[in-house]
Amino acid sequence: LKEGEAPFLAQARLCMDYGAAAVVMAFDEAGQADTKARKVEICTRAYRLLTGIGFPPEDVIFDPNVFAVATGIEEHDRYGLDFIEAVREIKAACP
């Protein structure tokens, strides 16, 4: 979704034409997701868009962005936990 919805869907249609699965990174027009909320927001948005055009749900693979863990930088303290919690929520929201 980095380039917007229209290019995202155009690429998705090409994947469907070729029978390919899609790896969807948690990245949108505002940038790379770094919190649990953003990871879930972007992945569920992508899932709704993809399945809305008939993309097979079993062919959608999410990359919710694993960030460095244990850097010692306070603002990075939640990176590992945010990733694990986001994966759980994405799995539940996007069967």
Steps between C-alpha positions, in 0.01 A plus 500: 500500500805725501406651164124510574199279446476519120855374431462242780188357340653509151793293628259266679309441177825409325577252777155347454549482121820302554356289782756638746471557870581845640725600787356816649730712710350717775587821315258761371495856372598626846799267531605176662292375793692508825225445756252221554209725407660608170598143409145379555348804326708464184473122473124493553458783248707309245302182569166677447623653174642172370208278588267772370636444147487122532858432607505160672550555875727195520737674256552806721818486709565783745834643605414704810856637532725351763716778638820476700443376852714583806672802352509677835310792351192567710270573205579152363396318818164384359618388155511129578176497698323716240600254228372195690174667598446637148548156344235358733251775410573486126452123499162538673384788278623357168421128483 
